[in-house]
Every structure is written in C-alpha cells, then in structure tokens.
Amino acid sequence: MPPGDERSPPGEDVREPGFGRVSTEGPAAEALTRLDAVAHRLRAECPWDREQDERSIVPHTVEEAYELADAAHRGDDGKLLDELGDVLFQVYFLALLLEERGAGDLAQVAEHCTEKLIRRHPHVFGEAEASTAAEVLRNWDQIKSAEPGREPGLFGEVPENLPAPLYARKVQRRAAASGFDFTEVGEVVEAAREELGELESVSTREERFHEVGDLLFAVVNIARKLRVDPELSLRAAADRFRDRVSAGSELAASDGRSWNDLRPDEQLSYYARVRLGGEGPHRG
C-alpha cells in the first residue's frame, strides 16, 4: 500500500500532517454533500438534465474550463470562485452518469485521482528525488507511460482534439520525456529562427502551409521551455491587440474621424499612440 493510501475512519482528517487539511465533517463536507444532492435531483426532475449524456455535456465542461482559465489569468478571485463551482458541478454530473450505468461513482473518481497523484509524486510520497519542476514533469510522464492499461507507444493517449497549441506542447513533452529535447532555450529560439527563414524562402501555398506549421510548432516549443502556457499567452496577446485597435478607433472618433475611412498608415498612427502612450483600456 503506497504512503498516504491508508483509510481514515469517518470524521477524521484525511491528509497527512503538514498538508492542507480536509475533514470528512464540517462546512466543506456539508457543501459537497448538498451539491451531490442537487446534481441527483436535477438529473431526476429537470427535463434538460435528464436528456444529457457525456457526449452532450462535455462541450459545456470544456466551455466552463475555458471560463475558469480566463478568470485565473485575469486574477479575478470572485470570478475564479464562481467558475470553480461550475467546473466542480461538471465533475459531479459526469460522475453521476457513470453511477447510473454502474461504471463508477464520485467516490471512485476521487479515490482514483488520489491514488494517481500519490503514485506520480514519488518524490513526495516515496523515496524518489526531484529537485526541480522539470524533473517532476519528466518523472510524471515516465510513470504515466508505464501504468497498466495505457495505450502503448511514446504518444499513446495524447488527445487529438486538444487545441492546437496544447496538442503541440503535449507531443513535445512526450518526446522530451524520452530524452529527445533541446538542452537550452537558446537552441529552441535558434530553431524557430531557422523555421522563419525557411518560410521566407518558399513560394507555393502547400509549402507555406507546411512551414507556417513548423514555425508555430517551434514557437510552442519555446513557450514550453520557458514554462509559459501557449494557449493563454496567445489569447492574452489577442486581447491586447483587440483592446488597442478598439482604443485607436475611439481616439479617431474623438478627432471626428471614422476608423474604417482611415488610410492604413493613419490607423497605425492611432494604434501606436495607444501602444506607446498607454491610452485606452488595459487587460492587466
């Protein structure tokens, strides 16, 4: 039995000393029990909830996860609290669907997650050592790949429906776990420069498609090595651009001019005023 896997009697603390403590009694347990009861009642009495299965509900799960990520990125604790609740309900509801067909329940979901976390953190619950975050990730991937029942192969069980930046990062991480990786960030940056040079040298549509993909893949690799989330980073850049263009349009309107009627160099001038002068809205 791995460390931390011992069962605790009802009402006792379920964490080891020195870690966050969650009692099986008290406000947290009562709130979770109430949420479970609400999920069951909705499933039984709400026409919309009764019609759902995992395929129809998962798009909502993905949407809630993106809203949670947005709240976290903006540093909005009130919104984060709200979105965490929405994601938590998704977990409860999907576990209820498992329960209905005898394939599992919420307790098994939680137990499976706990056992997996213990197994994949041997530097905390076992005798292994990991002094850096990179070593933790490398150990995690190696342990995960060796677990029984997993799809074989270096890239087994990499979900192909991930957003492209996250899919690319996942593929890169799997390759890195095998030792196939750049040592320094500078090497990755140089590889991206080489890809940009190749893009500039091609002329056909097919070649451009290929080289743009290689360049984007190389940029995601830079983000991975710098431990920057490429999805959130790109989204933040798009938000900054949107806000600056909107602010430039407002500046033009304050001068009695329509953004759409401006020449490109005039639009750029207003855009530069916002970017360099700090005029217009900001997103943290």
N, C-alpha and C positions, 0 to 999 in steps of 0.2 A: 504494500500500500504506500503510495507516494506521500511525502510530508504534506501536511495540511489537508489530507483526504479523510481524516477521522471524522466520524459523525458526531454532532453535538446534541445533547438532549434538548427538548423543546424549551425555549425561553433563554437558553444560554447563548453567549457570544459565539459567533461562527467564524471569527477571524483570529489569527494568531496575535499575541501581544506585540504592540508596536505598530500595528497596521490599523487602517480605518476600521471602526467597529460598527457592525450592523446587528442589532438584536432581532431575534425572532418575535419579540413583543415590542409594543410601543408605537409611536405615530407612523413611522415608516412602514412597518409591517401592516398596520391597520389601513393605511392608504393604498398599499399594493393589493390587499385583500379586497378592498372596495372596488378598485379598478378591475380586478378579475371578475367580480360580481356584475359590474356594469357591462363588461365585454360579453359575458354569458347572456345577460338579459337582452342586449341589443341583438345578438345573434338569434335569439328566440322570438323576439317581438317586433323588430324593425324590418319592414319589407326589403329595404335596400340591403341591410346587413345579411339577411337570410339568403339573398341571391349571390353573394360573393363567394369566390373560391380563391386559392392562392394566385392564380394567373390574373384574375381581375383586380385583386387587391395590391399586388406588388407594384404596379405603376404609382399608386398612391404612396407606398412605402418609399420608393425612390424619390418622389417629389418632396416628401417630408424630410428625407435625409439631406436633400439639397438646401431646403429652408433652414435646417439645423446648421449646416456648414456655413451658410451665409450669416446667420446670427452670430456664430462663433467668430467668424472672420471680422465682423464689424465690432466685436467686443461689446455687444448689447446683451447684458446679463438677463434683463427682463424677457427679451425675445428668446434668448437661449433657454431659459426656464420653460417657456411655453412650448418651444419646438422639441425639447427633450421629452416633454409629456406626450406630444403627438407621435414621436418615434417609439416611445415606450408602449403606447396603445397598439401600434402596429405589431410589435413583438407579441403582445398578449393575444391579439386577434389571430395572428398566424399560428400561434401555439394552440389556440382553441380549434382551429381547423384540423391540426394534427390529432388532437384529442378526439374529435368527432369520428375519425376513421381508424382509431386505435393505433396510430403510428407514433404516439408520443404525447407529452403534455408539457406545461410550463415548467414543472419541477425538473423534468428530464432535460429540457432546454438549458435551464440554469446549471444543473449538475454537469452536463456535457461541457458547457462553457468553462466552468470552474476547473474541471479535470484537465481540459485542454490548456488553460492558462498555466496551471501548475507544471504540466508536462513540458511546455515550451519555454519555461523560465527556470531551467535547472541551476542557473547562477543564483537564484533566489531560494528555491525550494530543494535544491540538491547540492551536489559537490562541484559542479562546473564553475568556471570562472569566465567573466565577461566584464572588461573594464571600460568599454566604450559602447555607445549606441550602435555603431556599425557591427561590432562583434555580436551584440544581442540580435540584430536583424539577420546576420549570417547564420547564427545558431538556430534561430526560429525557422528559417527556410529549410535548413538541413533536417531538423527534427520533423517538420511538417511533411517533407517529401518522403520520409521513411515510415510514416504512420500507416498501419494496416488499412486496406480498403481504398487507399487513394489511387487515383488514376496514374499509371506509370509514366515515366518519361520526365525529362527536365522541365517541360512546360505543361505537365499534366494538371488539369483542373484550373487553368488560367481562363477566367470567364471571357468569352469573346464579345459579350455585349457591354463590356465596360466602356465608358467614354474614352475616345482615342488616346488622350494624354495619359490616363490611368492605365489603360491596356499596355501602352508602350513602356511605362515605368514598371509594371508588373513583369513583363517579359525581360526587361533589363535586370531587375532584381533577381529573377530566377537564374539568369546567366551568371550574374555576379556571385550568387551563392555557390556556383560550381567552380569559381576561381577565374572565370572569363570576364575580366573587367579592367578598366583603366586604373592605374595606381593613383595618379594625381588629377586634380580638377583641371589643371592647365592642359593636360593631354586631351581631355574631353572638349575643351574650348577650341583647341587647335583642330580637332576632328570636325567640329562644327564649321570652322573657317574653311576647311577643305571642301566640305559639302556645299557651302555657299559658292565657292569658286567653281565647282562642277556645275551648279545650277546656272551660273552666269555663262558657261561655255556651251550649253545645249540650245537647240533651236526648235525641236519638234514638240508637239503637245504631249506625246507619250513620254518623251524624255523629261520634260518639265514636271509632269505628274510624278515621275519616279524620283527626281532629285528634290522636289519640294518635300516629299515624304521623308526622304533621307535627312534633309535639313531639320525638319520638325522633330524627327526621332533623336537627332543629335542634341537639339536644344532641350528636349525632355531629359536626356541623359545628364546634361549639365545641371538641370534642376534636381535630379536625383542625387548627384554627387554633392550638391550644396544643401541637400535636405530641405528643398523648397517644394511645396505641392504645386505641380504644374497646372492643374485644373484651377485651383484657387488663384494662383498668380496670374494666369491668363484672364480669368474672369475679372480680377481687380484692375488689370490694365484696360480691359474693355470698358469697365465702369468709368475709369479716369478719362478715357477718350470721349465717351459719351457725354460726361459732365462738362468737359472742356469745350466740345463743339456746341453744346446747348448754351453754355455761358457766352461763347463767342457770338452766337446768334442773338442772344439777349443784348449784348453790347452793341451789335449792329443795329438792332431795333431802337436802342436808346439814342442812336445817331440818326434815326429816321430812315434806315436802310433795311432792305429785305435780304436775309441771308442767301436765299435762292437766286437773287439777282446779282450777287457779288461775283466778280472775277475770282478765279482760284487763288491768285496772289493776295487779293483783298481778304478772302476768307482766312488764308494762312496768317495774315497780319492780325486779325482779331483773335485767332486761335493762339498765336504767340503771346498776345497781351495777357490772355488768361493763364497760359502755362508759365510764363516768366514773371508776370506781375501778381499772380495769386488772386486774380479777380474771378468771381464766380463761385459755385458750390464746391465743396470738398467731400471726400469719402474716406477720411482717416488715413 
